[in-house]
Every structure is written in structure tokens, then in C-alpha cells.
Amino acid sequence: MYSYNIPLEELKRRSVSFWLPPGGRDNGVWADTWVMLAELEADDTAPVLNLLAQNEVGGYTVHTSSPRVRTNGCHLLYVDTTRYHQAEDVLMIFLRGKRKAL
């Protein structure tokens, strides 16, 4: 397996989004480390990003067509690693509210 080591000095010059998949959308809340939290339907990305921003949790979504993902049109949700559990809570509240609306 090929791996590439980036010197620490060069890492300091890279933006935070360097580590995220390209072509996504963030919610404007800064984070220095990210972790994938969930797969979202396309219609849920904007409301979830807004709720995360209201709770001061960094969020980023990106469309993926990876064969690993169950459905086409799915968006991956990345959140601030240090606020992971808070992001889980926000997402669960959103999903429960969505289920009640159905």
C-alpha cells in the first residue's frame, strides 16, 4: 500500500478542508478535525447543517456515488471530532422530528 508522509511544516500551511472530500458544503462553523457521522438523504443536508450550526458544531456534507454507500444520491455528513456526541444528539433530534412528521 502506498502512503505519503507530509512534513509537519507543510501541514501547517494546509487548510482544514484539505482533509475533507472535495465538492462538499459546510455550515460555516470551524473545526480542525473531522469524522464521518452519517449518511443523509439529499433533502436533509441543509436542515441538518443549519441545526449543527445553531449548536455551534462544525458540519460538512458531500455527495457520494461510492459503491460502498447503499443508495445513489446519498450525502455523507462529517462533523467536528471534538463535538461528535453533541452532533449525534442534534442529528437524532432531527431524525425523530422527521419521523413524527411522517
Phi, psi and omega in degrees: 000139181270133173225152183237123178268129179254124178302146182304321180299322180287325178299324180297334181274349182276149178282164179298324183288353177305328185273350182265152176299142183288158174086013182265189182226134179251174181256008176085358178264125186286143173212148180260346174222147186230152175218143179285132182254317188200170170256132182241151169288153184305320182290343183267350186296311182296312179298321180292317178299320179295317178296320178297318179297319178298332180260013177057041177245125177296135179221150181210131176239148178215138178287141177224145174238026180298140178295343178288333183280140188298318186233150173286152181084007180281147175243137177268136179255121174253142179227165176301124183302321183286345180244023186305310184293325176293320178297321176301314180299314180298315181295319180295320177298317178299312183294323177295318177296324178293319181294321179294329181289339181280000000 
